[in-house]
Amino acid sequence: MIFTSVVLALGFSVLMAAGSISIVYFGLLAATAILGALAADLLVLPALLLSGSSA
């Protein structure tokens, strides 16, 4: 999970070298979203599971 997210974020960050500004923003947004989802998986989910709250 960690390796996959990092590789995907690096893959999308390659788009930041593009000539079109919209593609650069897309690469930045996608890489940030993937790393944010990884951080949520690693930090928020365990805290929610330990809190014992059920949905």
KALIN-V999354 format. One record per pair of residues at least 12 apart in sequence whose ideal C-beta (glycine too) atoms are under 10 Angstrom apart, sorted by the first residue. I is the first residue (numbers start at 1). J is the second residue. D is the distance in whole Angstrom. If there is no record, write none. Layout:
{{I:J:D} {I:J:D}}
This chain:
{{1:38:8} {1:41:7} {1:42:9} {2:38:7} {2:41:9} {2:42:8} {4:34:9} {4:38:9} {5:34:5} {5:35:7} {5:36:10} {5:37:7} {5:38:4} {5:39:9} {5:41:8} {5:42:9} {6:34:9} {6:35:8} {6:38:8} {7:34:10} {8:30:8} {8:31:8} {8:33:10} {8:34:5} {8:35:9} {8:37:10} {8:38:9} {9:27:10} {9:30:8} {9:31:4} {9:32:8} {9:33:9} {9:34:5} {9:35:5} {9:36:10} {9:37:10} {9:38:8} {10:31:8} {10:34:10} {10:35:10} {11:27:9} {11:30:9} {11:31:8} {11:34:9} {12:26:8} {12:27:5} {12:28:8} {12:29:8} {12:30:4} {12:31:4} {12:32:9} {12:33:9} {12:34:7} {12:35:10} {13:27:6} {13:28:8} {13:30:8} {13:31:5} {13:32:9} {13:34:10} {13:35:10} {14:27:7} {14:31:9} {15:27:3} {15:28:8} {15:29:10} {15:30:8} {15:31:8} {16:28:6} {16:31:8}}
